[in-house]
Amino acid sequence: MTDRLTHFDAAGAAHMVDVSAKPPTDRVAVAEGVVRMAPATLAIVMDGTARKGDVAGVARLAGIMAAKRTSDLIPLCHPLPLSRAAIAVDPDDAIPGLRVTATVATTGRTGVEMEALTAATVACLTVYDMLKAVQKDMTIGSIRLLSKTGGASSDWTAS
């Protein structure tokens, strides 16, 4: 842990971190989220019979779009040119539900953790939207960073 929060200046005011002196490096972040649902709802996804269409496909697109728009949503995020935004939507009977994994990459002066987290979150919200007519009590949770590589703070992987 660092001993100071980088988004606050010496007077305690929020500011965008100046990354102009940092060298560009390859950076990748992976985040995940889970949508818990009834087995019958998961079966609708697996059978491809959801009334709104391809649940996983639409969620993938929403996650990619969200990754690209993160700086519009999170006030102090830098706008980044992304070189990759990939979303996996995988069924998991043990949940039961869908596990969403977002992998985001760039070559830049700041990391893509927020882009990966935003992508996973919006993909999960899209799954909910696609299925809410069938089940309103689905839950979205376990949004977390799984790993990040690149940058001065070194690589990190969740335990």
Secondary structure, 3 states (H helix, E strand, C coil): CCCCCCCECCCCCECCCCCCCCCCEEEEEEEEEEEECCHHHHHHHHHCCCCCCCHHHHHHHHHHHHHHCHHHHCCCCCCCCEEEEEEEEEEECCCCEEEEEEEEEEEECCCCHHHHHHHHHHHHHHHHHHHCCCCCCCEEEEEEEEEEECCCCCCEECC
